[in-house]
Each structure stands twice: as C-alpha cells, then as structure tokens.
Amino acid sequence: MIEGCREGRHKEQKLLFDQYAGAMLAVCTRYVRNGADAEELMLNGFYKFFSQVNRFVYNGQGSIAPWLRKIMINECLMFLRKKGQLIMKNEQAVEETGYDEEATGRLSATELFTYITQLPAGYRTVFNLYVIEEMSHKEIAVLLNISEGTSKSQLSKARLQLQQIIKQKGAYHERFR
C-alpha cells in the first residue's frame, strides 16, 4: 500500500485513507473543537502525508499510524497558533492538586472525550499531549515553545477543570455521601 502511495496510485491512497481517516479525525477533534475545522485539518494532514510519503520510512503496518498522528497533531497546533488560541503565559509549575482518577475511570471513552473537548485550547492541548500522546513536559515545552513549568501548570489546571466539568455533568459521585 505504501509503495502504491509513493507511486501516486489513487487506489492505494484511498485504501490508506479509508483505513486511518476515522482515527486521525478523532486526533484532530481532540485538539480542535469545531468538527468542520477538524475534518479540514485531517484532510490537510493526509495531503501532507501523500506529498511527503517518499520521506516516510516504512517499518511495518504499525509505523503508519504514529507518523500520521504526528502530522495531524502538527496541523492542529499550527491551526491553533494561527487562530491565536494557543497563547500561554509562562507560569511557574504549580503543585499537583488532588485528582480523582477514579471519577474519570468510571466514564465511557465517549463521555471523557466530550469533556476533554470542552477544555480551553491551551489546557486541552497540553492535556492531550501529556495524557494521550504520552509526551514529557520537556517535549511539550519544546513543541509549544513554553517553559516546562507552564506545561505542568496547564496540565494541572486542565485536570482541575476536567473534574469540575465532570461534577457539573453529574458524572461524578462523591465518595462520602
């Protein structure tokens, strides 16, 4: 399939697109709230993949999704920067506050996804990069051109706000009632 994409064969490009489009749209939607924007970013990401596929080193089926995901994340970050939604003040790291992972553990993936998309862009971006993409604060700081302390602060605030959203939606059940 990759060889066909390198040769510009539309059949293989369509097969690859059909196989990964759903997952890549989900990645874009995690970063960009608007469905139409997320879809456009996904399409732009696939266009970049196909136009740069000769630079892609194929190491088996498992190597395609991470490369695509990286392209999609970069597309989303560029979009958020262009829209002025990714402006974060440098902040000192805040001490981690209590975070009830049990509360989020009781949610379905769809519910949690919905709540994450309600976070402000900066919180949502750092949360996604740290929790979902498993990047370190150092990697996030370099990628977003912020300090590690700002990354940690944004993550802590994202977690707090996520808890508040969950409580407001009634999905949180206090332990001591």
Z-matrix of the N, CA and C atoms (Angstrom, degrees):
N
C 1 1.448
C 2 1.539 1 110.25
N 3 1.337 2 116.67 1 -44.60
C 4 1.466 3 120.19 2 179.94
C 5 1.522 4 110.09 3 -64.08
N 6 1.314 5 116.83 4 -41.22
C 7 1.470 6 120.03 5 178.63
C 8 1.525 7 110.28 6 -61.04
N 9 1.321 8 117.05 7 -41.35
C 10 1.464 9 121.01 8 176.83
C 11 1.521 10 111.52 9 -62.90
N 12 1.329 11 116.88 10 -38.40
C 13 1.468 12 120.49 11 177.12
C 14 1.524 13 110.42 12 -65.33
N 15 1.325 14 116.09 13 -39.61
C 16 1.475 15 120.28 14 178.45
C 17 1.525 16 111.21 15 -62.78
N 18 1.314 17 115.40 16 -33.50
C 19 1.470 18 120.25 17 179.46
C 20 1.526 19 111.68 18 -85.61
N 21 1.317 20 117.06 19 0.32
C 22 1.462 21 121.49 20 176.91
C 23 1.525 22 114.48 21 77.16
N 24 1.332 23 116.93 22 21.86
C 25 1.467 24 119.62 23 -179.61
C 26 1.526 25 109.43 24 -79.76
N 27 1.320 26 114.68 25 122.19
C 28 1.463 27 121.57 26 -174.98
C 29 1.522 28 113.02 27 -64.69
N 30 1.310 29 117.40 28 -31.03
C 31 1.466 30 120.33 29 -179.01
C 32 1.533 31 110.16 30 -62.47
N 33 1.327 32 116.77 31 -47.04
C 34 1.461 33 120.78 32 -180.00
C 35 1.525 34 111.15 33 -69.55
N 36 1.342 35 117.05 34 -36.24
C 37 1.458 36 120.12 35 176.85
C 38 1.527 37 110.14 36 -62.02
N 39 1.316 38 116.58 37 -43.03
C 40 1.463 39 120.87 38 179.44
C 41 1.525 40 110.43 39 -65.17
N 42 1.323 41 117.33 40 -41.81
C 43 1.468 42 120.47 41 177.78
C 44 1.530 43 111.08 42 -59.33
N 45 1.323 44 116.13 43 -46.10
C 46 1.460 45 120.17 44 -179.97
C 47 1.528 46 110.14 45 -65.00
N 48 1.323 47 116.27 46 -44.18
C 49 1.465 48 120.34 47 178.77
C 50 1.526 49 110.46 48 -59.49
N 51 1.323 50 116.74 49 -48.68
C 52 1.469 51 120.56 50 -178.82
C 53 1.525 52 111.66 51 -61.00
N 54 1.317 53 116.30 52 -35.32
C 55 1.458 54 120.29 53 -177.88
C 56 1.535 55 112.23 54 -71.71
N 57 1.322 56 117.63 55 -34.38
C 58 1.466 57 120.56 56 -172.26
C 59 1.531 58 115.22 57 -113.12
N 60 1.308 59 118.73 58 -8.99
C 61 1.473 60 121.37 59 -174.05
C 62 1.528 61 112.58 60 -58.19
N 63 1.315 62 118.31 61 -44.97
C 64 1.462 63 121.18 62 -178.12
C 65 1.518 64 112.32 63 -59.93
N 66 1.316 65 116.01 64 -47.28
C 67 1.470 66 120.16 65 -179.60
C 68 1.522 67 111.44 66 -66.68
N 69 1.324 68 117.12 67 -38.65
C 70 1.461 69 120.24 68 -178.87
C 71 1.532 70 111.43 69 -72.78
N 72 1.319 71 117.14 70 -32.07
C 73 1.465 72 119.74 71 175.02
C 74 1.534 73 109.47 72 -66.09
N 75 1.319 74 116.35 73 -38.34
C 76 1.469 75 120.10 74 177.18
C 77 1.526 76 110.73 75 -62.85
N 78 1.327 77 117.56 76 -39.98
C 79 1.468 78 121.28 77 176.99
C 80 1.526 79 109.31 78 -60.21
N 81 1.319 80 116.97 79 -49.68
C 82 1.470 81 120.90 80 -178.28
C 83 1.524 82 111.16 81 -63.41
N 84 1.308 83 117.75 82 -38.61
C 85 1.460 84 121.70 83 -179.07
C 86 1.525 85 111.29 84 -67.12
N 87 1.325 86 117.63 85 -29.91
C 88 1.465 87 120.44 86 176.74
C 89 1.521 88 111.48 87 -64.63
N 90 1.328 89 116.98 88 -29.69
C 91 1.459 90 120.54 89 -177.57
C 92 1.524 91 112.75 90 -96.18
N 93 1.323 92 117.01 91 -33.04
C 94 1.467 93 121.72 92 -175.10
C 95 1.521 94 108.06 93 -121.65
N 96 1.315 95 117.23 94 120.57
C 97 1.465 96 121.56 95 -174.72
C 98 1.525 97 113.60 96 -64.22
N 99 1.313 98 116.50 97 -42.62
C 100 1.456 99 121.52 98 -173.32
C 101 1.534 100 110.51 99 -71.14
N 102 1.337 101 115.99 100 122.41
C 103 1.461 102 121.02 101 -177.15
C 104 1.513 103 113.42 102 -60.37
N 105 1.331 104 117.37 103 -39.68
C 106 1.465 105 120.48 104 -179.79
C 107 1.526 106 110.77 105 -66.62
N 108 1.342 107 116.88 106 -40.54
C 109 1.469 108 120.43 107 176.90
C 110 1.525 109 110.61 108 -64.68
N 111 1.325 110 116.63 109 -43.17
C 112 1.467 111 121.08 110 179.80
C 113 1.528 112 110.17 111 -60.80
N 114 1.324 113 116.32 112 -42.47
C 115 1.466 114 119.87 113 179.63
C 116 1.530 115 111.17 114 -65.50
N 117 1.323 116 116.69 115 -41.76
C 118 1.463 117 119.92 116 178.42
C 119 1.527 118 111.13 117 -63.82
N 120 1.329 119 116.64 118 -41.26
C 121 1.465 120 120.66 119 178.13
C 122 1.517 121 111.33 120 -64.38
N 123 1.322 122 116.35 121 -39.22
C 124 1.466 123 120.08 122 177.22
C 125 1.527 124 110.17 123 -61.62
N 126 1.322 125 116.45 124 -46.34
C 127 1.462 126 120.51 125 179.79
C 128 1.528 127 111.05 126 -62.80
N 129 1.338 128 116.58 127 -41.63
C 130 1.470 129 120.16 128 175.88
C 131 1.522 130 110.97 129 -60.56
N 132 1.338 131 115.74 130 -40.24
C 133 1.459 132 120.54 131 178.88
C 134 1.516 133 112.28 132 -63.22
N 135 1.325 134 116.51 133 -42.62
C 136 1.467 135 119.13 134 177.31
C 137 1.525 136 110.57 135 -65.95
N 138 1.327 137 116.90 136 -38.69
C 139 1.467 138 120.02 137 177.44
C 140 1.533 139 109.37 138 -58.80
N 141 1.342 140 116.59 139 -45.70
C 142 1.470 141 120.08 140 178.31
C 143 1.527 142 111.16 141 -61.97
N 144 1.327 143 115.68 142 -42.03
C 145 1.466 144 119.17 143 179.15
C 146 1.527 145 110.32 144 -58.83
N 147 1.329 146 116.51 145 -49.66
C 148 1.462 147 119.87 146 -177.32
C 149 1.530 148 112.08 147 -67.09
N 150 1.323 149 117.44 148 -33.87
C 151 1.463 150 118.93 149 -179.24
C 152 1.534 151 112.00 150 -79.40
N 153 1.343 152 117.28 151 -17.45
C 154 1.463 153 120.98 152 179.32
C 155 1.528 154 112.29 153 -115.96
N 156 1.321 155 116.96 154 15.15
C 157 1.466 156 120.76 155 -173.84
C 158 1.530 157 112.52 156 -61.70
N 159 1.330 158 118.02 157 -23.52
C 160 1.467 159 120.09 158 178.01
C 161 1.522 160 111.76 159 -67.39
N 162 1.337 161 117.98 160 -22.02
C 163 1.467 162 121.91 161 177.80
C 164 1.530 163 111.75 162 -85.23
N 165 1.315 164 117.16 163 -12.62
C 166 1.465 165 122.38 164 -177.43
C 167 1.523 166 109.85 165 -76.35
N 168 1.329 167 115.16 166 129.67
C 169 1.467 168 120.61 167 177.36
C 170 1.521 169 107.07 168 -98.18
N 171 1.316 170 116.06 169 112.77
C 172 1.455 171 121.23 170 -177.17
C 173 1.524 172 109.81 171 -82.21
N 174 1.337 173 115.19 172 120.25
C 175 1.469 174 121.46 173 177.76
C 176 1.518 175 110.07 174 -121.99
N 177 1.305 176 116.57 175 41.88
C 178 1.449 177 121.08 176 -178.51
C 179 1.517 178 111.19 177 97.74
N 180 1.321 179 115.42 178 168.71
C 181 1.467 180 122.74 179 -175.52
C 182 1.524 181 112.63 180 -54.22
N 183 1.324 182 117.38 181 -34.09
C 184 1.455 183 121.32 182 -177.45
C 185 1.515 184 114.96 183 -71.59
N 186 1.317 185 118.05 184 -7.31
C 187 1.463 186 120.03 185 -178.46
C 188 1.521 187 112.92 186 -91.57
N 189 1.321 188 118.29 187 -13.60
C 190 1.462 189 121.25 188 -176.40
C 191 1.528 190 111.18 189 -73.16
N 192 1.323 191 117.71 190 -51.47
C 193 1.470 192 121.37 191 -175.82
C 194 1.531 193 112.78 192 -58.53
N 195 1.328 194 120.69 193 -45.69
C 196 1.473 195 119.20 194 179.36
C 197 1.534 196 112.82 195 -61.52
N 198 1.329 197 116.69 196 -37.72
C 199 1.459 198 119.55 197 179.96
C 200 1.525 199 109.81 198 -68.24
N 201 1.315 200 116.16 199 -44.37
C 202 1.468 201 120.42 200 176.91
C 203 1.528 202 110.49 201 -60.80
N 204 1.330 203 117.08 202 -45.01
C 205 1.465 204 121.67 203 -179.00
C 206 1.527 205 110.34 204 -59.36
N 207 1.331 206 117.07 205 -41.72
C 208 1.464 207 121.09 206 179.18
C 209 1.531 208 110.51 207 -62.20
N 210 1.323 209 116.37 208 -42.77
C 211 1.473 210 120.62 209 177.63
C 212 1.524 211 109.87 210 -61.97
N 213 1.329 212 116.94 211 -45.88
C 214 1.470 213 121.06 212 -178.05
C 215 1.525 214 111.02 213 -62.43
N 216 1.323 215 117.07 214 -43.04
C 217 1.464 216 121.03 215 179.80
C 218 1.524 217 109.86 216 -62.59
N 219 1.324 218 116.79 217 -44.35
C 220 1.466 219 119.95 218 178.83
C 221 1.523 220 111.49 219 -62.80
N 222 1.319 221 117.63 220 -39.36
C 223 1.467 222 120.95 221 176.59
C 224 1.529 223 110.10 222 -60.69
N 225 1.322 224 116.00 223 -45.00
C 226 1.467 225 120.54 224 -179.02
C 227 1.522 226 111.53 225 -65.17
N 228 1.331 227 117.03 226 -41.90
C 229 1.458 228 120.35 227 179.85
C 230 1.523 229 110.94 228 -65.09
N 231 1.335 230 117.52 229 -41.34
C 232 1.466 231 120.30 230 177.10
C 233 1.530 232 110.44 231 -62.31
N 234 1.319 233 116.58 232 -41.23
C 235 1.463 234 121.51 233 178.99
C 236 1.525 235 110.62 234 -62.37
N 237 1.338 236 117.00 235 -47.15
C 238 1.463 237 120.96 236 -179.25
C 239 1.527 238 111.25 237 -64.11
N 240 1.333 239 117.43 238 -37.88
C 241 1.462 240 120.59 239 176.87
C 242 1.528 241 110.51 240 -64.54
N 243 1.329 242 115.52 241 -45.57
C 244 1.464 243 120.47 242 -178.65
C 245 1.525 244 111.19 243 -61.18
N 246 1.333 245 116.86 244 -36.95
C 247 1.465 246 122.08 245 179.59
C 248 1.535 247 112.52 246 -81.06
N 249 1.336 248 116.93 247 -3.55
C 250 1.459 249 120.66 248 -179.71
C 251 1.518 250 113.34 249 72.71
N 252 1.323 251 117.40 250 21.64
C 253 1.459 252 121.32 251 -177.66
C 254 1.526 253 113.10 252 -96.04
N 255 1.312 254 116.99 253 -0.66
C 256 1.459 255 119.75 254 -175.35
C 257 1.524 256 111.06 255 -117.17
N 258 1.314 257 115.53 256 35.47
C 259 1.454 258 120.42 257 179.60
C 260 1.529 259 107.98 258 -92.09
N 261 1.330 260 115.83 259 120.28
C 262 1.457 261 120.99 260 -180.00
C 263 1.517 262 108.52 261 -128.71
N 264 1.328 263 115.61 262 130.41
C 265 1.460 264 119.90 263 175.87
C 266 1.520 265 108.05 264 -73.98
N 267 1.340 266 115.12 265 143.85
C 268 1.454 267 117.97 266 173.96
C 269 1.512 268 108.75 267 -66.56
N 270 1.293 269 115.90 268 127.47
C 271 1.455 270 122.14 269 -177.16
C 272 1.512 271 108.95 270 -129.84
N 273 1.288 272 114.49 271 156.31
C 274 1.455 273 119.65 272 172.86
C 275 1.522 274 108.26 273 -74.43
N 276 1.300 275 115.67 274 151.39
C 277 1.458 276 119.51 275 176.76
C 278 1.522 277 108.51 276 -62.90
N 279 1.304 278 115.12 277 135.72
C 280 1.461 279 118.68 278 176.75
C 281 1.520 280 107.83 279 -98.47
N 282 1.305 281 114.11 280 152.42
C 283 1.451 282 118.14 281 178.73
C 284 1.519 283 108.83 282 -67.44
N 285 1.323 284 115.82 283 135.59
C 286 1.467 285 120.32 284 179.46
C 287 1.514 286 109.69 285 -57.13
N 288 1.293 287 114.99 286 129.44
C 289 1.455 288 119.98 287 177.23
C 290 1.515 289 108.42 288 -92.93
N 291 1.292 290 115.41 289 164.20
C 292 1.454 291 119.41 290 178.59
C 293 1.520 292 110.98 291 -59.84
N 294 1.280 293 116.13 292 129.26
C 295 1.459 294 121.56 293 -179.79
C 296 1.514 295 107.71 294 -126.81
N 297 1.301 296 116.61 295 121.19
C 298 1.454 297 121.75 296 -176.74
C 299 1.521 298 109.57 297 -86.78
N 300 1.339 299 116.06 298 90.30
C 301 1.457 300 120.03 299 -179.19
C 302 1.524 301 111.48 300 -68.28
N 303 1.328 302 116.75 301 -22.25
C 304 1.465 303 120.27 302 176.89
C 305 1.520 304 110.88 303 -62.29
N 306 1.323 305 115.80 304 -38.37
C 307 1.466 306 120.43 305 -178.52
C 308 1.520 307 110.58 306 -63.11
N 309 1.325 308 116.57 307 -44.65
C 310 1.466 309 119.07 308 179.50
C 311 1.522 310 110.80 309 -74.15
N 312 1.312 311 116.77 310 -27.43
C 313 1.460 312 120.40 311 179.44
C 314 1.519 313 113.08 312 -66.79
N 315 1.324 314 117.05 313 -21.58
C 316 1.464 315 121.13 314 179.82
C 317 1.524 316 112.18 315 -86.38
N 318 1.323 317 117.54 316 -5.96
C 319 1.459 318 121.34 317 -179.03
C 320 1.518 319 110.63 318 -87.39
N 321 1.306 320 115.50 319 152.46
C 322 1.463 321 118.91 320 172.87
C 323 1.524 322 107.76 321 -75.25
N 324 1.310 323 117.12 322 161.21
C 325 1.463 324 121.67 323 178.60
C 326 1.528 325 110.48 324 -59.31
N 327 1.314 326 116.85 325 -37.81
C 328 1.467 327 121.26 326 -179.69
C 329 1.523 328 110.86 327 -65.85
N 330 1.338 329 116.84 328 -43.10
C 331 1.467 330 120.03 329 178.67
C 332 1.524 331 110.60 330 -63.17
N 333 1.324 332 116.59 331 -47.21
C 334 1.450 333 120.89 332 -179.31
C 335 1.526 334 110.53 333 -61.75
N 336 1.317 335 117.31 334 -43.70
C 337 1.463 336 122.56 335 177.85
C 338 1.530 337 110.17 336 -57.09
N 339 1.325 338 116.51 337 -45.27
C 340 1.466 339 121.65 338 179.89
C 341 1.522 340 110.54 339 -61.52
N 342 1.317 341 117.20 340 -42.80
C 343 1.458 342 120.74 341 -178.99
C 344 1.529 343 111.22 342 -68.66
N 345 1.318 344 117.72 343 -38.88
C 346 1.463 345 121.19 344 179.04
C 347 1.525 346 110.32 345 -62.21
N 348 1.320 347 117.10 346 -39.65
C 349 1.471 348 119.40 347 -178.71
C 350 1.525 349 112.04 348 -68.28
N 351 1.325 350 117.87 349 -13.60
C 352 1.467 351 121.23 350 178.25
C 353 1.526 352 112.85 351 -84.48
N 354 1.316 353 117.08 352 -10.58
C 355 1.458 354 120.46 353 178.45
C 356 1.525 355 110.44 354 -69.79
N 357 1.347 356 117.69 355 151.36
C 358 1.466 357 119.77 356 173.69
C 359 1.537 358 110.05 357 -59.51
N 360 1.318 359 116.81 358 155.98
C 361 1.471 360 122.15 359 -172.25
C 362 1.527 361 113.31 360 -53.86
N 363 1.316 362 118.49 361 -45.76
C 364 1.466 363 120.58 362 -178.41
C 365 1.523 364 112.21 363 -63.87
N 366 1.322 365 116.14 364 -47.60
C 367 1.467 366 120.38 365 178.03
C 368 1.522 367 110.52 366 -61.15
N 369 1.319 368 115.33 367 -47.48
C 370 1.470 369 121.68 368 -176.90
C 371 1.528 370 110.61 369 -60.65
N 372 1.327 371 115.82 370 -41.90
C 373 1.462 372 120.20 371 -178.06
C 374 1.520 373 111.38 372 -65.04
N 375 1.319 374 116.68 373 -49.92
C 376 1.470 375 120.03 374 -179.95
C 377 1.527 376 110.24 375 -64.36
N 378 1.330 377 116.98 376 -42.18
C 379 1.464 378 120.71 377 178.66
C 380 1.535 379 110.30 378 -58.17
N 381 1.324 380 117.01 379 -47.99
C 382 1.465 381 121.16 380 179.73
C 383 1.525 382 111.97 381 -61.97
N 384 1.321 383 116.44 382 -45.48
C 385 1.466 384 119.74 383 -178.37
C 386 1.522 385 111.52 384 -65.20
N 387 1.338 386 116.67 385 -39.41
C 388 1.459 387 119.85 386 -177.07
C 389 1.530 388 112.15 387 -79.97
N 390 1.316 389 116.60 388 -50.74
C 391 1.464 390 120.96 389 -172.79
C 392 1.526 391 112.11 390 -82.06
N 393 1.320 392 117.34 391 -47.85
C 394 1.466 393 120.59 392 -174.60
C 395 1.528 394 111.47 393 -83.82
N 396 1.341 395 116.61 394 -48.03
C 397 1.469 396 120.52 395 -176.68
C 398 1.527 397 112.50 396 -85.75
N 399 1.340 398 116.26 397 -8.49
C 400 1.465 399 123.71 398 177.01
C 401 1.530 400 113.38 399 58.01
N 402 1.328 401 115.95 400 39.30
C 403 1.459 402 120.94 401 175.04
C 404 1.526 403 109.00 402 -85.45
N 405 1.309 404 116.23 403 153.86
C 406 1.465 405 120.51 404 176.04
C 407 1.531 406 108.77 405 -82.10
N 408 1.325 407 115.94 406 164.65
C 409 1.457 408 119.55 407 178.05
C 410 1.530 409 110.10 408 -63.29
N 411 1.313 410 116.64 409 -32.77
C 412 1.472 411 120.69 410 178.01
C 413 1.533 412 109.81 411 -64.25
N 414 1.327 413 117.54 412 -45.82
C 415 1.469 414 121.33 413 178.75
C 416 1.531 415 111.12 414 -63.25
N 417 1.329 416 116.39 415 -41.45
C 418 1.466 417 121.19 416 179.51
C 419 1.526 418 109.88 417 -64.16
N 420 1.322 419 116.16 418 -42.66
C 421 1.463 420 120.49 419 -179.72
C 422 1.524 421 111.11 420 -59.18
N 423 1.320 422 116.35 421 -43.81
C 424 1.463 423 120.50 422 179.09
C 425 1.524 424 110.39 423 -66.20
N 426 1.322 425 117.02 424 -46.40
C 427 1.462 426 121.86 425 -177.50
C 428 1.525 427 112.22 426 -62.23
N 429 1.332 428 117.19 427 -40.04
C 430 1.465 429 121.37 428 -175.82
C 431 1.532 430 113.13 429 -98.43
N 432 1.338 431 116.46 430 -1.49
C 433 1.464 432 121.60 431 -179.19
C 434 1.533 433 111.11 432 58.65
N 435 1.333 434 114.78 433 49.07
C 436 1.462 435 122.14 434 177.25
C 437 1.521 436 107.56 435 -131.03
N 438 1.323 437 117.18 436 172.42
C 439 1.466 438 119.94 437 176.87
C 440 1.532 439 109.53 438 -80.88
N 441 1.315 440 115.18 439 161.11
C 442 1.466 441 119.63 440 175.68
C 443 1.526 442 109.93 441 -62.55
N 444 1.330 443 116.70 442 -36.77
C 445 1.463 444 120.96 443 178.04
C 446 1.517 445 111.78 444 -61.32
N 447 1.325 446 116.50 445 -39.62
C 448 1.463 447 120.13 446 177.91
C 449 1.522 448 110.06 447 -65.53
N 450 1.326 449 116.95 448 -40.66
C 451 1.463 450 120.55 449 177.98
C 452 1.525 451 110.19 450 -60.85
N 453 1.326 452 116.59 451 -45.86
C 454 1.463 453 120.82 452 179.78
C 455 1.524 454 111.15 453 -63.87
N 456 1.319 455 115.84 454 -41.39
C 457 1.464 456 120.58 455 179.79
C 458 1.531 457 110.92 456 -64.39
N 459 1.319 458 116.45 457 -45.15
C 460 1.464 459 121.02 458 179.81
C 461 1.534 460 110.73 459 -61.93
N 462 1.330 461 116.65 460 -39.97
C 463 1.463 462 120.56 461 178.61
C 464 1.523 463 110.65 462 -64.70
N 465 1.329 464 116.21 463 -45.43
C 466 1.462 465 120.04 464 -179.84
C 467 1.525 466 110.63 465 -61.24
N 468 1.325 467 116.40 466 -45.28
C 469 1.459 468 120.81 467 178.90
C 470 1.523 469 111.41 468 -65.35
N 471 1.326 470 116.54 469 -36.49
C 472 1.473 471 120.09 470 177.76
C 473 1.517 472 110.12 471 -63.51
N 474 1.312 473 116.62 472 -43.18
C 475 1.467 474 120.32 473 -179.90
C 476 1.533 475 111.10 474 -63.83
N 477 1.337 476 115.45 475 -42.64
C 478 1.468 477 119.18 476 178.71
C 479 1.522 478 110.83 477 -62.47
N 480 1.318 479 115.86 478 -46.79
C 481 1.463 480 119.06 479 -178.54
C 482 1.525 481 110.74 480 -66.40
N 483 1.308 482 117.22 481 -36.16
C 484 1.462 483 120.89 482 177.29
C 485 1.527 484 110.11 483 -62.20
N 486 1.315 485 116.67 484 -42.40
C 487 1.470 486 120.06 485 176.13
C 488 1.520 487 111.00 486 -60.78
N 489 1.328 488 116.22 487 -42.25
C 490 1.463 489 120.09 488 179.61
C 491 1.531 490 111.05 489 -63.58
N 492 1.310 491 116.42 490 -41.04
C 493 1.470 492 120.48 491 178.54
C 494 1.522 493 109.74 492 -62.54
N 495 1.320 494 116.04 493 -44.29
C 496 1.466 495 120.50 494 -179.68
C 497 1.529 496 110.22 495 -62.23
N 498 1.331 497 116.43 496 -42.64
C 499 1.467 498 120.17 497 178.33
C 500 1.515 499 110.94 498 -62.17
N 501 1.322 500 117.02 499 -44.84
C 502 1.465 501 121.43 500 -179.10
C 503 1.523 502 111.80 501 -62.93
N 504 1.304 503 117.47 502 -33.27
C 505 1.462 504 121.25 503 -177.84
C 506 1.526 505 111.85 504 -83.18
N 507 1.332 506 116.33 505 -2.35
C 508 1.455 507 119.41 506 177.25
C 509 1.508 508 114.03 507 79.56
N 510 1.322 509 116.85 508 10.39
C 511 1.459 510 119.61 509 -179.48
C 512 1.523 511 111.28 510 -87.81
N 513 1.312 512 116.80 511 -5.63
C 514 1.454 513 121.60 512 -178.48
C 515 1.525 514 108.97 513 -97.86
N 516 1.288 515 116.95 514 130.78
C 517 1.463 516 121.10 515 178.72
C 518 1.517 517 108.17 516 -117.76
N 519 1.312 518 115.73 517 113.84
C 520 1.449 519 119.66 518 -178.82
C 521 1.519 520 110.28 519 -62.93
N 522 1.310 521 115.52 520 144.24
C 523 1.463 522 120.82 521 -178.44
C 524 1.513 523 112.54 522 -71.02
N 525 1.327 524 116.68 523 -32.37
C 526 1.456 525 120.30 524 -173.56
C 527 1.524 526 110.31 525 -114.02
N 528 1.274 527 118.09 526 84.58
C 529 1.470 528 122.33 527 177.17
C 530 1.479 529 109.42 528 -109.43
